[in-house]
């Protein structure tokens, strides 16, 4: 009799453990945004200037790939640069720094100068300090205004989505340095 009770108790505990194990180790579940402390969704407009400097002793973007392929010299197809570009309040590179655009851009078109942009917009000042936005999109640099999606973020910008509009403020065709005005519209909690 004692053996039957012990076996029954062991089986009961085994199945109870299995039931609890499935509860805590599920692949997915639906939750309320309140469980994550999310409140009312907001729309924020950010305005800054990106300083992309390829020349001089302290460039903020450096070429990491510059293939010498036939028929690409006029558009730079295959060119890739890694950037840590300052984001400033005004167009003057010495204006207040609000963050850095860190990532890469690569010439992905064989017919025009069009970059694929993969950037983390890292904010270092004010209410957004320590937060980031992720930008991923196509940038045809000779278009007057370019639009690229914001696909996510961290910190204040968790669950972010939106878009960025880029407009060249000034560029130097010899040094390839450029100041680009950005207007970013982003939904976040």
Backbone as CSV, one residue per row, in Angstrom:
resi,resn,N_x,N_y,N_z,CA_x,CA_y,CA_z,C_x,C_y,C_z
1,UNK,0.811,-1.183,0.000,0.000,0.000,0.000,0.860,1.255,0.000
2,UNK,1.892,1.307,0.811,2.773,2.464,0.885,3.458,2.699,-0.448
3,UNK,3.811,1.633,-1.123,4.449,1.752,-2.436,3.513,2.393,-3.428
4,UNK,2.235,1.994,-3.428,1.256,2.575,-4.347,1.065,4.066,-4.068
5,UNK,1.040,4.448,-2.800,0.867,5.859,-2.419,2.083,6.661,-2.883
6,UNK,3.267,6.137,-2.666,4.495,6.839,-3.078,4.573,6.975,-4.598
7,UNK,4.194,5.927,-5.310,4.206,5.989,-6.782,3.165,7.000,-7.256
8,UNK,1.970,6.965,-6.657,0.913,7.910,-7.020,1.354,9.344,-6.731
9,UNK,1.971,9.561,-5.560,2.458,10.893,-5.201,3.555,11.341,-6.162
10,UNK,4.456,10.464,-6.517,5.538,10.787,-7.452,4.969,11.155,-8.822
11,UNK,3.985,10.379,-9.311,3.361,10.689,-10.600,2.615,12.018,-10.544
12,UNK,1.906,12.254,-9.436,1.185,13.515,-9.281,2.158,14.698,-9.323
13,UNK,3.242,14.607,-8.573,4.237,15.690,-8.558,4.897,15.851,-9.928
14,UNK,5.150,14.751,-10.620,5.740,14.825,-11.960,4.822,15.579,-12.912
15,UNK,3.536,15.230,-12.952,2.589,15.885,-13.854,2.331,17.336,-13.442
16,UNK,2.334,17.608,-12.146,2.183,18.985,-11.673,3.372,19.827,-12.136
17,UNK,4.547,19.287,-12.034,5.758,19.984,-12.492,5.695,20.228,-13.999
18,UNK,5.225,19.254,-14.773,5.106,19.417,-16.219,4.107,20.522,-16.560
19,UNK,3.010,20.581,-15.840,1.995,21.614,-16.092,2.568,22.985,-15.795
20,UNK,3.277,23.127,-14.677,3.902,24.411,-14.343,5.003,24.759,-15.326
21,UNK,5.756,23.788,-15.751,6.846,24.019,-16.695,6.318,24.580,-18.004
22,UNK,5.198,24.062,-18.517,4.613,24.576,-19.757,4.107,26.003,-19.575
23,UNK,3.602,26.319,-18.394,3.089,27.663,-18.131,4.203,28.687,-18.199
24,UNK,5.361,28.379,-17.664,6.452,29.335,-17.584,7.379,29.307,-18.791
25,UNK,7.244,28.352,-19.642,8.154,28.221,-20.780,7.397,28.194,-22.100
26,UNK,6.429,29.054,-22.253,5.695,29.114,-23.505,6.458,29.992,-24.498
27,UNK,6.238,29.741,-25.747,6.900,30.505,-26.806,6.357,31.922,-26.893
28,UNK,5.036,32.074,-26.792,4.461,33.414,-26.887,3.179,33.483,-26.079
29,UNK,2.809,34.700,-25.740,1.553,34.934,-25.058,1.156,36.375,-25.285
30,UNK,-0.115,36.651,-25.214,-0.591,38.017,-25.342,-0.578,38.673,-23.975
31,UNK,-0.130,39.923,-23.946,-0.110,40.671,-22.694,-0.706,42.055,-22.934
32,UNK,-1.059,42.683,-21.877,-1.575,44.051,-21.939,-0.390,45.018,-21.960
33,UNK,-0.471,46.089,-22.737,0.607,47.095,-22.718,0.858,47.638,-21.307
34,UNK,-0.166,47.629,-20.464,-0.010,48.122,-19.095,0.970,47.271,-18.295
35,UNK,1.074,45.968,-18.637,2.014,45.081,-17.938,3.454,45.548,-18.121
36,UNK,3.730,46.248,-19.233,5.074,46.772,-19.495,5.216,48.232,-19.066
37,UNK,4.184,48.761,-18.449,4.229,50.148,-18.014,4.003,51.146,-19.140
38,UNK,3.453,50.682,-20.270,3.208,51.568,-21.403,1.955,52.402,-21.147
39,UNK,2.063,53.670,-21.495,0.941,54.582,-21.291,0.401,55.027,-22.628
40,UNK,-0.096,56.223,-22.700,-0.656,56.795,-23.919,0.427,56.940,-24.995
41,UNK,0.108,56.534,-26.210,1.043,56.680,-27.323,1.146,58.161,-27.699
42,UNK,2.385,58.613,-28.019,2.642,60.009,-28.384,3.252,60.069,-29.772
43,UNK,3.134,61.222,-30.395,3.820,61.515,-31.649,4.808,62.634,-31.365
44,UNK,6.097,62.371,-31.616,7.154,63.350,-31.351,7.816,63.748,-32.658
45,UNK,8.092,65.044,-32.799,8.834,65.574,-33.945,10.228,65.972,-33.457
46,UNK,11.254,65.418,-34.082,12.642,65.749,-33.765,13.249,66.461,-34.969
47,UNK,14.027,67.497,-34.714,14.672,68.255,-35.787,16.140,68.427,-35.428
48,UNK,17.020,67.997,-36.320,18.462,68.124,-36.072,19.206,68.105,-37.396
49,UNK,20.504,68.356,-37.319,21.377,68.339,-38.496,22.435,67.269,-38.295
50,UNK,22.603,66.440,-39.290,23.604,65.388,-39.269,24.845,65.924,-39.982
51,UNK,26.004,65.836,-39.319,27.272,66.334,-39.863,28.089,65.130,-40.349
52,UNK,28.095,64.887,-41.644,28.805,63.739,-42.235,30.127,64.238,-42.812
53,UNK,31.227,63.956,-42.107,32.550,64.475,-42.476,33.446,63.310,-42.895
54,UNK,33.810,63.307,-44.184,34.718,62.274,-44.691,36.151,62.778,-44.831
55,UNK,36.368,64.079,-44.720,37.691,64.660,-44.962,38.353,65.096,-43.656
56,UNK,39.603,65.516,-43.768,40.325,66.087,-42.643,40.886,65.055,-41.695
57,UNK,41.488,65.553,-40.603,42.162,64.650,-39.661,41.212,63.873,-38.752
58,UNK,39.954,64.333,-38.613,38.996,63.668,-37.724,37.680,63.393,-38.444
59,UNK,37.703,62.512,-39.441,36.448,62.232,-40.151,35.445,61.537,-39.227
60,UNK,34.160,61.777,-39.495,33.110,61.109,-38.721,32.526,59.932,-39.501
61,UNK,32.942,59.798,-40.750,32.549,58.661,-41.586,33.784,58.227,-42.365
62,UNK,34.011,56.932,-42.412,35.184,56.419,-43.124,34.760,55.325,-44.097
63,UNK,35.316,55.358,-45.302,35.013,54.291,-46.253,35.549,52.951,-45.736
64,UNK,34.721,51.946,-45.810,35.171,50.598,-45.442,35.198,49.683,-46.657
65,UNK,34.558,50.119,-47.749,34.557,49.359,-48.990,34.401,50.342,-50.144
66,UNK,35.338,50.287,-51.066,35.285,51.172,-52.226,35.774,50.375,-53.433
67,UNK,34.938,49.496,-53.969,35.380,48.613,-55.045,35.707,49.381,-56.319
68,UNK,36.685,48.900,-57.004,37.080,49.477,-58.291,36.527,48.588,-59.396
69,UNK,35.222,48.736,-59.638,34.557,47.943,-60.656,34.358,48.769,-61.911
70,UNK,34.336,48.154,-63.075,34.067,48.917,-64.294,32.658,49.497,-64.279
71,UNK,32.495,50.663,-64.882,31.198,51.334,-65.045,30.561,51.771,-63.732
72,UNK,31.329,51.903,-62.643,30.735,52.351,-61.389,31.354,53.650,-60.891
73,UNK,32.350,54.185,-61.562,33.052,55.353,-61.042,32.147,56.570,-60.908
74,UNK,31.171,56.739,-61.778,30.329,57.929,-61.703,29.276,57.847,-60.605
75,UNK,28.889,56.676,-60.192,27.864,56.557,-59.157,28.364,55.865,-57.892
76,UNK,29.530,55.259,-57.932,30.113,54.644,-56.741,29.418,53.397,-56.251
77,UNK,28.795,52.642,-57.160,28.097,51.429,-56.744,29.034,50.525,-55.948
78,UNK,28.579,50.062,-54.784,29.362,49.183,-53.931,30.117,49.901,-52.824
79,UNK,30.192,51.226,-52.884,30.859,52.000,-51.835,30.117,51.814,-50.519
80,UNK,30.868,51.707,-49.418,30.267,51.586,-48.094,31.089,52.386,-47.094
81,UNK,30.401,53.094,-46.211,31.080,53.864,-45.168,30.466,53.558,-43.810
82,UNK,31.313,53.547,-42.797,30.886,53.411,-41.407,30.897,54.816,-40.814
83,UNK,29.830,55.171,-40.097,29.694,56.540,-39.606,29.427,56.597,-38.111
84,UNK,29.932,57.661,-37.529,29.620,58.073,-36.159,29.454,59.586,-36.233
85,UNK,28.391,60.008,-36.938,28.181,61.414,-37.283,27.501,62.177,-36.157
86,UNK,28.020,63.377,-35.836,27.337,64.211,-34.847,25.963,64.650,-35.349
87,UNK,25.015,64.713,-34.425,23.694,65.278,-34.685,23.618,66.562,-33.861
88,UNK,23.430,67.702,-34.537,23.472,68.988,-33.864,22.147,69.731,-34.009
89,UNK,21.920,70.690,-33.113,20.686,71.480,-33.129,20.627,72.372,-34.363
90,UNK,21.750,72.932,-34.770,21.792,73.822,-35.922,22.693,73.288,-37.010
91,UNK,22.724,73.966,-38.159,23.554,73.494,-39.271,25.054,73.681,-39.055
92,UNK,25.440,74.573,-38.157,26.857,74.784,-37.849,27.361,73.566,-37.072
93,UNK,28.444,72.946,-37.531,28.961,71.761,-36.827,29.318,72.031,-35.363
94,UNK,29.514,73.298,-35.006,29.858,73.656,-33.620,28.621,73.911,-32.769
95,UNK,27.420,73.805,-33.359,26.205,74.020,-32.563,26.023,72.850,-31.591
96,UNK,25.073,73.001,-30.674,24.882,72.028,-29.592,24.680,70.613,-30.125
97,UNK,25.448,69.694,-29.569,25.366,68.269,-29.915,24.186,67.647,-29.176
98,UNK,23.300,66.956,-29.903,22.165,66.275,-29.265,22.269,64.759,-29.372
99,UNK,23.211,64.273,-30.171,23.376,62.836,-30.318,24.334,62.501,-31.433
100,UNK,24.335,61.221,-31.789,25.214,60.742,-32.855,24.442,59.748,-33.715
101,UNK,24.685,59.813,-35.019,24.112,58.852,-35.961,25.188,57.805,-36.222
102,UNK,24.981,56.624,-35.682,25.988,55.566,-35.763,25.473,54.434,-36.632
103,UNK,26.266,54.066,-37.625,25.860,52.976,-38.496,26.626,52.993,-39.791
104,UNK,25.950,52.576,-40.850,26.625,52.525,-42.137,25.684,52.935,-43.242
105,UNK,26.292,53.376,-44.336,25.534,53.622,-45.560,26.322,53.042,-46.710
106,UNK,25.584,52.508,-47.674,26.214,51.809,-48.793,25.500,52.168,-50.087
107,UNK,26.269,52.375,-51.130,25.708,52.679,-52.443,25.133,51.394,-53.027
108,UNK,23.799,51.361,-53.128,23.120,50.126,-53.514,22.427,50.218,-54.872
109,UNK,22.670,51.284,-55.620,22.033,51.447,-56.923,23.087,51.470,-58.017
110,UNK,22.772,50.854,-59.133,23.671,50.882,-60.285,23.293,51.979,-61.275
111,UNK,22.186,52.689,-61.004,21.721,53.694,-61.956,21.710,55.119,-61.404
112,UNK,21.826,55.283,-60.084,21.848,56.614,-59.470,22.581,56.510,-58.144
113,UNK,22.880,57.660,-57.543,23.550,57.624,-56.245,22.465,57.459,-55.186
114,UNK,22.258,56.210,-54.817,21.238,55.856,-53.827,21.849,54.956,-52.779
115,UNK,21.770,55.402,-51.527,22.359,54.653,-50.422,21.301,53.858,-49.670
116,UNK,21.700,52.711,-49.166,20.949,52.014,-48.133,21.516,52.509,-46.822
117,UNK,20.643,53.042,-45.971,21.055,53.622,-44.691,20.646,52.678,-43.558
118,UNK,21.588,52.379,-42.691,21.324,51.581,-41.494,21.956,52.340,-40.335
119,UNK,21.136,53.100,-39.616,21.655,53.979,-38.575,20.910,53.794,-37.256
120,UNK,21.658,53.904,-36.173,21.082,54.095,-34.847,21.250,55.567,-34.527
121,UNK,20.158,56.251,-34.299,20.201,57.649,-33.883,20.276,57.626,-32.362
122,UNK,21.459,57.913,-31.826,21.745,57.778,-30.399,21.665,59.164,-29.760
123,UNK,20.693,59.360,-28.887,20.488,60.673,-28.279,21.276,60.785,-26.977
124,UNK,21.953,61.926,-26.802,22.862,62.111,-25.669,22.495,63.305,-24.790
125,UNK,21.383,63.970,-25.076,21.002,65.167,-24.327,19.519,65.160,-23.989
126,UNK,19.172,65.862,-22.919,17.786,66.142,-22.588,16.951,64.920,-22.267
127,UNK,15.652,65.034,-22.525,14.706,63.984,-22.143,14.913,62.673,-22.898
128,UNK,15.630,62.700,-24.023,15.858,61.490,-24.818,17.247,60.888,-24.593
129,UNK,18.012,61.457,-23.661,19.366,60.987,-23.371,19.363,59.484,-23.075
130,UNK,20.190,58.737,-23.794,20.292,57.294,-23.607,19.332,56.483,-24.464
131,UNK,18.436,57.148,-25.161,17.472,56.457,-26.028,17.981,56.446,-27.465
132,UNK,17.476,55.516,-28.255,17.876,55.424,-29.661,16.658,55.238,-30.549
133,UNK,16.840,55.611,-31.813,15.889,55.280,-32.870,16.650,54.520,-33.943
134,UNK,16.013,53.542,-34.558,16.632,52.754,-35.626,16.060,53.180,-36.968
135,UNK,16.943,53.645,-37.839,16.563,54.097,-39.173,17.091,53.091,-40.181
136,UNK,16.244,52.671,-41.097,16.635,51.709,-42.125,15.893,52.065,-43.400
137,UNK,16.616,52.461,-44.435,15.901,52.824,-45.648,16.804,53.275,-46.773
138,UNK,16.157,53.741,-47.832,16.819,54.158,-49.072,16.962,55.667,-49.080
139,UNK,18.145,56.152,-49.455,18.445,57.576,-49.465,19.066,57.944,-50.810
140,UNK,18.249,58.478,-51.709,18.751,58.945,-53.010,19.184,60.386,-52.787
141,UNK,20.492,60.590,-52.590,20.990,61.844,-52.026,20.768,63.086,-52.885
142,UNK,20.539,62.942,-54.185,20.284,64.120,-55.001,18.799,64.467,-55.114
143,UNK,17.941,63.711,-54.450,16.534,64.088,-54.357,16.430,65.210,-53.329
144,UNK,15.519,66.140,-53.568,15.405,67.290,-52.666,15.109,66.837,-51.235
145,UNK,14.099,65.995,-51.060,13.739,65.464,-49.747,13.655,63.950,-49.872
146,UNK,14.309,63.259,-48.940,14.272,61.791,-48.929,13.532,61.328,-47.680
147,UNK,12.775,60.249,-47.812,12.022,59.715,-46.690,12.492,58.298,-46.388
148,UNK,12.787,58.069,-45.106,13.261,56.758,-44.669,12.485,56.323,-43.426
149,UNK,12.194,55.044,-43.284,11.404,54.593,-42.126,12.220,54.519,-40.836
150,UNK,11.533,54.805,-39.736,12.040,54.520,-38.398,11.396,53.188,-38.020
151,UNK,12.216,52.186,-37.751,11.696,50.832,-37.568,11.718,50.349,-36.122
152,UNK,12.186,51.178,-35.209,12.202,50.775,-33.811,13.005,51.744,-32.981
153,UNK,13.173,51.394,-31.711,13.927,52.248,-30.815,14.111,51.602,-29.466
154,UNK,14.833,52.315,-28.598,15.078,51.847,-27.236,14.833,52.994,-26.267
155,UNK,14.783,52.665,-24.977,14.581,53.690,-23.955,13.217,54.337,-24.114
156,UNK,13.196,55.667,-24.165,11.956,56.413,-24.344,11.252,55.988,-25.628
157,UNK,12.021,55.518,-26.600,11.482,55.187,-27.918,11.183,53.695,-28.113
158,UNK,10.980,52.945,-27.044,10.559,51.550,-27.205,9.275,51.501,-28.021
159,UNK,9.161,50.529,-28.881,8.003,50.343,-29.757,7.843,51.488,-30.764
160,UNK,8.927,52.204,-31.045,8.849,53.350,-31.959,8.577,52.900,-33.388
161,UNK,7.874,53.778,-34.101,7.670,53.622,-35.533,7.407,55.008,-36.089
162,UNK,7.853,55.217,-37.324,7.664,56.528,-37.922,8.497,56.680,-39.172
163,UNK,8.873,57.921,-39.444,9.693,58.168,-40.625,10.583,59.381,-40.406
164,UNK,11.642,59.432,-41.202,12.582,60.551,-41.187,12.618,61.164,-42.573
165,UNK,12.633,62.481,-42.618,12.831,63.198,-43.870,14.202,63.847,-43.811
166,UNK,15.006,63.588,-44.839,16.354,64.148,-44.918,16.420,65.118,-46.083
167,UNK,17.074,66.241,-45.837,17.229,67.269,-46.863,18.647,67.813,-46.751
168,UNK,19.410,67.729,-47.843,20.789,68.216,-47.806,20.789,69.721,-47.594
169,UNK,21.475,70.145,-46.548,21.600,71.570,-46.242,22.770,72.165,-47.016
170,UNK,23.902,71.473,-46.969,25.085,71.883,-47.730,25.944,70.642,-47.971
171,UNK,26.597,70.592,-49.129,27.518,69.481,-49.409,28.690,70.008,-50.223
172,UNK,29.814,69.316,-50.104,31.022,69.674,-50.829,31.357,68.504,-51.751
173,UNK,31.305,68.732,-53.056,31.523,67.642,-54.010,32.984,67.205,-54.077
174,UNK,33.907,68.018,-53.569,35.323,67.635,-53.555,35.637,66.771,-52.340
175,UNK,35.280,67.266,-51.132,35.594,66.528,-49.902,34.548,65.464,-49.575
176,UNK,33.359,65.597,-50.169,32.197,64.738,-49.911,31.589,64.959,-48.528
177,UNK,32.027,66.009,-47.814,31.420,66.360,-46.536,30.013,66.907,-46.788
178,UNK,29.116,66.660,-45.845,27.746,67.151,-46.015,27.107,67.425,-44.656
179,UNK,26.231,68.410,-44.655,25.349,68.674,-43.522,23.943,68.412,-44.017
180,UNK,23.232,67.524,-43.325,21.907,67.096,-43.770,20.890,67.411,-42.670
181,UNK,19.834,68.106,-43.047,18.768,68.434,-42.113,17.812,67.245,-42.007
182,UNK,17.483,66.871,-40.786,16.562,65.763,-40.540,15.337,66.245,-39.773
183,UNK,14.172,65.831,-40.237,12.919,65.960,-39.510,12.419,64.539,-39.300
184,UNK,12.299,64.163,-38.042,11.909,62.800,-37.701,10.570,62.857,-36.952
185,UNK,9.628,62.058,-37.422,8.308,61.963,-36.808,8.145,60.540,-36.307
186,UNK,7.923,60.394,-34.996,7.936,59.055,-34.438,6.822,58.885,-33.406
187,UNK,6.077,57.777,-33.545,5.110,57.357,-32.528,5.865,56.531,-31.500
188,UNK,5.583,56.751,-30.237,6.187,55.971,-29.152,5.339,56.153,-27.898
189,UNK,5.646,55.386,-26.877,4.886,55.473,-25.619,5.612,56.327,-24.612
